[in-house]
Amino acid sequence: MSMIEQVSLGVADDRRAGRFWAAALGYVRRPPRYPGDEWIVVEPPPGTAGVALAMDVSESPVSEFPRTHLDLDAGDRDLDEEVDRLIGLGAGRVDWPYYPAEPEPGQLPYVVLADTEGNRFCVSGHRRAGAFFG
């Protein structure tokens, strides 16, 4: 059976994107696999579970409503605190028109952001106070 080894993100500035995602996820840059290997891939620290994230330099435009995106979990941190942390690292808020009017049963609140390259991603988690979405 196949399993996901890594996810590749299309980016214009692979170093900037690599720094953002390493800081956002607590990942480290994968060491070069051969002399001259400059491909930027960030991965969980040794002994930590997770999927590697590769920065694939691309000239294609960012999709406003991408067919694929990353979903992050804020973990033990308050959702709004985690969103503020990610914005402090360079993420931007996205004016997302598709937040549901009412949450589905068991659905956690979430916020749609864009990374330093404009790639959309969601962050979900518990809120101590405030609105459900956005």
C-alpha positions in Angstrom: 0.0 0.0 0.0 1.3 3.5 -0.8 1.7 6.2 1.8 2.5 9.9 1.6 6.2 10.5 1.8 6.2 14.2 1.3 4.0 17.1 0.1 5.4 19.5 -2.5 4.3 23.1 -2.5 4.7 25.4 -5.5 6.7 28.5 -4.4 8.5 31.4 -6.0 11.0 31.8 -3.2 12.0 28.4 -1.8 14.2 29.7 0.9 11.6 32.1 2.3 8.9 29.4 2.1 11.2 26.9 3.7 11.9 29.2 6.7 8.2 29.9 7.1 7.1 26.3 7.1 10.0 25.1 9.3 9.1 27.8 11.9 5.3 27.1 11.6 5.6 23.4 12.0 8.7 23.1 14.2 10.4 21.3 11.3 14.1 21.2 10.3 15.7 21.4 6.9 16.5 18.0 5.4 20.3 17.7 5.0 21.6 17.5 1.4 21.4 14.0 0.0 24.3 14.5 -2.4 26.9 17.2 -3.2 25.1 20.2 -4.7 21.7 19.2 -3.4 20.0 22.5 -2.7 16.4 21.4 -2.8 14.7 22.8 0.3 12.7 20.1 2.1 11.6 20.6 5.7 10.7 17.6 7.8 9.9 16.7 11.4 12.9 16.5 13.8 14.3 13.0 14.1 12.0 10.7 16.1 9.0 12.9 15.5 6.1 11.8 13.3 5.0 13.9 10.3 5.2 14.3 6.6 8.0 16.2 4.9 7.2 19.4 3.0 9.2 20.2 -0.2 9.5 23.7 -1.7 9.1 23.2 -5.4 10.1 26.4 -7.3 7.3 27.2 -9.7 6.2 30.1 -11.9 2.5 29.1 -11.9 0.1 31.5 -10.3 -1.3 30.9 -6.9 -4.8 29.6 -7.0 -7.4 31.7 -5.1 -9.4 28.5 -4.4 -6.9 25.7 -4.5 -8.0 22.1 -5.1 -5.5 20.9 -2.5 -4.3 22.6 0.7 -2.8 21.9 4.0 -4.9 21.7 7.2 -3.0 22.4 10.4 -4.2 21.7 14.0 -3.4 24.4 16.6 -2.8 21.6 19.1 -3.0 22.8 22.8 -2.6 26.5 21.8 -5.7 28.7 21.5 -6.7 29.0 17.8 -6.4 32.8 17.8 -3.0 32.7 19.5 -1.8 30.2 16.9 -3.1 32.3 14.0 -1.3 35.3 15.5 1.9 33.3 15.7 1.7 32.2 12.1 0.9 35.8 11.0 4.0 36.9 12.9 6.0 34.4 10.9 4.8 35.9 7.6 1.4 34.3 6.9 -1.5 36.4 5.8 -5.2 36.3 6.5 -7.4 35.3 3.6 -10.9 36.7 3.0 -12.5 33.3 2.7 -16.1 33.4 1.5 -16.9 29.8 2.3 -17.0 29.7 6.1 -20.2 27.8 6.9 -23.0 29.8 8.5 -23.4 27.1 11.2 -20.7 24.7 12.3 -21.2 21.0 11.5 -21.5 18.7 14.6 -18.0 18.2 16.1 -16.4 20.7 13.8 -13.7 22.9 15.3 -13.4 26.5 14.4 -10.9 27.3 11.7 -9.2 30.1 9.9 -7.9 30.3 6.3 -4.5 31.8 5.9 -1.9 32.1 3.1 1.8 31.3 3.5 4.6 33.6 2.4 4.0 32.5 -1.2 0.3 32.9 -1.2 -0.5 29.2 -0.8 -3.8 28.7 1.2 -3.9 26.6 4.3 -6.3 26.2 7.2 -5.7 26.2 11.0 -8.3 24.6 13.3 -8.4 24.4 17.0 -10.2 25.4 20.2 -11.1 29.0 21.0 -11.3 30.3 24.5 -13.6 33.1 23.2 -14.8 34.8 20.1 -16.3 34.0 16.7 -16.5 30.4 15.4 -14.9 31.1 12.0 -12.6 33.7 10.5 
